[in-house]
């Protein structure tokens, strides 16, 4: 079959199509082996000379939604990517591209949100850039954020309790058989909220995104020790995050469907729309792989935080499995495939 020579929405949706696109079309053009966690790892952040660096562009429609907006989404997303490799976020740069004619009042809303997250976390926005393009060239603003961080002081003790792994960071390839999988809260909140606002579904008025900076969650988890790796399940959701863990670590993961926290309104909306909440992006959750001797301690610590109060231990890393297997509510098993792309585009 002839290869399509044009970009589609799936190329940026966080699933298998995007992963293949990056590996085949982008990575071969750039230096991949620079630093401890380099481009070829395709992790949430890179590490060079103990400096952790990440960058993301954010485009969401609508830009203001229940529970957040483009401003809070961009800052929280960058903070969480730094946290996911075991870094303490230190500073953020923010670049803003706006269409001509965009309302000052809406701009003030999203920038105030970004400022509030920065103040709450103590992570300063220290650099930026501003561009304006023609009103026909862009419908809403796009924010690009870059973040830098330093290794958490607790990382040495944490990784020692994780089983003496030969790494200094929480990289995706760091899972071992027996590790427990902890999810820090319910899945699907953000994606369903965006879809609800975009299409006017409503879903009973309960919808609210989970946008949040998970600084406290990661601090308490690392303080208990044993965390092997972490990932915020954004585009492609929990299904994509778990499959990345399994593929990069060369292990299998078995997950209990009944233990995955999902809010009733998310589950109902998913059933109505034919969308699996496990494949929908989240913006305030983390997936952790934790050594079995420390897993209960980590879970209890995370559940003691506001953002982690609904945390659950949902599965285990297995040596005799391939990929991700879901134990279903009816007692069977099925393969949890990575999504081709996020079923709800432009969510982050």
N, C-alpha and C positions, 0 to 999 in steps of 0.2 A: 504494500500500500504506500502511495506517495506521501511523504511527510508534508504536513501543512506548513507553509512558510510565513504564517502570521501569528502574532501573539493572541491568545485567548484568555478569558477570565481565569481559567484553570491554572494558567502558568504562574499566577500570584496567589493562589488560594490555599496554600499550605499542605497539600496532599501529595500523592505520588507523582502527578504531572509536574508540579513545581519542583520537587526534589530531583526528578530526572532532568528537567530543564537546566537547573543550576549545575548539576554534575557534568552534563554533556556540553553545555553551551557557555558557561561562565567560568567555572573553576579552572579549566585547562588554560585560560588566558592569564591567570594571575599566580603569583608566588603563594604556595600553599603550606610550606613547612616552616614558616617563620614563627617562633615562639612555642611555649609549652602547650597551649591550645590554639591551634592555627586554623586557617581557612578550611583546610581539608577535613577538619573535625565536623564542620557544619553544626556547631553548638550554638547556644544562645549568645555567648560572648567569646572574645579572643583574649589570650593572655600573652603579653610580651614583656620580659624583664620584670615580672611580678606586677605589672600594671594591667588591669582588666579593662577591656574596651568593647563597647557595643554601639550599634547604630540601627535605627529603624525609621521608616517613613510611615505616617499614619493617615489613613483616609477612611472615614466612616460616614455613612449616610443613614439617618440624619446626623448632623454634627452635635446636636443636643438631644439627649434621650434620658429616660428615667434612670437615675443612679449615676449619671456621669455625662461627659461630653468629650469633644475632641481634645481639649486641653488636659483634663485629668487622665484620659486614656493614654496620651502620649508620654506623660511623665511616669505614670505607674508602670506602663509597659517597659520602659527603659530601666527603671529601678529593678523590676522583677527579673529582667534578663541578666543583670549583674549579680543579683542574689542567687540565681540558679546555678552559677558555677562556684559559689562560695566566696563571693566578694562583698565587701562593705562598700556601698555606693558613696562616692565622694562629691561628684559634680556632674552637671548636665549642660550640654549646649543645645539650643533650640533654634531651628530655622523655619521660617514661616513663609509660605507662598500663598498669596491671596488673589482672588479675582477682582477686577475693577467693579465697583458698585456694591461690594459686600458691606453689610450694615455694621456701623461702629458698635452698636449695642450687642450684637451677637459676638463680635470679635472680643469685646470686653468680657463677656461671659466665659469664653473658653480660656482667655489669658488669666482671668481671676482664678479659675479652677486650677490651672497649672501652678500658679503662684501659691495657692493654698496647700497643695500637695507638697510643694517644695518646702514651705514653712513647717508643715506638720512633721515631715521626716528629717528636717535639717539638712537636706541635700540641695545645695544652691544651684541655680541656673546662672552660669558664669560667662556664657558666650552665646552669640546668636547671629541671625541674618534675616533680612526681610526682602521679599520680592513681591511685585504686583504684576499680574498678566492680564491680558484682555478678557472682558467678560464672556466672550464666546470661546475662550480657550480653557476655562476651568469653571466648574459649577460651585464648588465650595473650597475652603482653604485646605491645604495639605501641610502637616507639621512633620518635620524631620527632627528627631532627637538623637544625640550621641551622649553616651555616659561613660565615665571612668570610675574605677574603684580599686581598692586594695584588698588583699587577702585578709579574711577575718582572723583575729588572733586565736580564736578557738578551733581553727581548722586542723591543726596538728593533732590535738587530743581527739577531735571528732573522727578523723580518718583512722587513727590508731584503733579506736573502738569499732571502726567499720571493718576490721579484719586484716589490718596490715597491708592494705592495697598499695601498690607501687605508683602512687599519684599524689599530687598536692592539691588537686582541684576536683570539683564535682562534675566530671565530664560524663557525657552520655554513655560512654563505653565502659563504665566502672561497675556494672552490676555483677554479682556473683550468685550462684545457686543458693537458695535459702533466704536471700534478702526478702524482706516484706515490703509490699507496696502500700504506701499511705497516700491518700488523697485528702487535701486539706479542707475540702468543702464540696458543695453540690455543683454538678456540672450542667452546662447549657443555659445558665441564666442570661449571660450577655448576648449570645446569638439569638435567642428567642425574643429578648427585649428589643433588639435592633429590628428584627423582622416584624414584630408587633407594631412598632412605631412607623416603620416604613410603609407597611401595607394597611395600617389602621385596624388590626384585628382585635386589640384590646385584651383578650384572654382574662376577662373578669377584673381588670384593674389591678392585679397583683404584680405585674411585671416590674422588674428593676434589675439593672445590670449589676455585676459583681466587681466593677472596677475598683481596684485597691492596690496600694503599695504594701507588699508582704514583708516588710522589714522585721516586725516583731515576730511573725511566724518563723522566719528563717533563723533569727537570733536564738529563740528558745529551742528550736529543733537542733541546731548545731551545739548548743550548750549541753544537751543530753548525750551527744556523741553517737557515732554509728551510721550517720547519713552518708551513703555512698554516692548518690547523685540526686539531682533535682531538676525539674523542668516545669515551666508554666505552660499549660496546655491551651495555647491560643488557637491559631488557625489549624483546622483539622481536629481540634478537641482532644479528649482523652485517648481516643482510638489511635490518633496519629502519634501522640507522645509516647504511648506504650510500645508501639511498633518501632519507633526510632530507638528506644532503649534496647529492645530485643535484637534488632538488626545490628546495631553498633557494638553490643556486648557479646553477641554470638550465643545468646541464651533464649529460653522461652519464658513466657509469663502467663500464669493462670490467674484469672480474675473471677470473683464471685459477683454475678450481676446483682444479686439481692443486697450486697453490701455497698454498692455504689450510691452515694447520696444524690438524689434528684428531687427537686421540689415538685409538688403536685401539679402546679400550673405549667411547669416546663414539660413534664411527662404528658399531660393532656394536650398541650399544644403540639408536641412532637407527633403524637398519635394522629391528631387531626390533619396535620400537614404532611405526614409521611416522612418525617425527618427524625433520624436517630440522634438523641441528645448527646450520645457518646462521640459524635463526629462534629459537634458544634463548638465554636471557639469560646473560650473563657478569658476573663481579664483580671481575676482576683483569686486564682487557685494555683496550687503547686502540687506536683506529683513527686513523691519522695521514694527512693529505694533505701531501706534501712536494714542494717545487720539484725538478725533475729533476736540477739541478746539485748538489743537496745530499743527495739521497735515499740514495745508497749510504753516505755518511758517517753519516747519521742511523741507518740500519739497523745499521751496525757498532757504533755507540755503544750503541744499545738492546740489541743481542745480548750486549753485555758486562756487562749487569746480570742479577741473579738472576731478576727477574720478566720480563725480556725475552729470555731465552736462546733461546726458540723463535720469535723474531720472523721475519717474512718479508715481502717485497715482493710483493703479491698482485695488483696491477692498476694502472690508469692512468685519469686523467680525460680524457674525449674530448669534442670540440666537436660532432662529427657524430652523436652518439648521444643517445637520450632514455631517461632512467631508468637502471637497472642491468642490464647484460648479463653473463651468466656463460658463459665458455668452458668447456665440459664436458670431462670426462676422455676422452670418445670422439671429440672433435674438433668437436662441434657447438656451437651457442649457444642459450641460452634466457634469457628475461627472469627476473630475480630480483625477484619482487614483494615488497613489504613485507607482513608477516603481518597478518592481521585482528587477531590478538591473540597473546600468548605462549601456546604450546601447553601450558605447565606453569604454572598460576596459583599465586599466593602464593609466589614464589621470592625476593622482595626487598622 
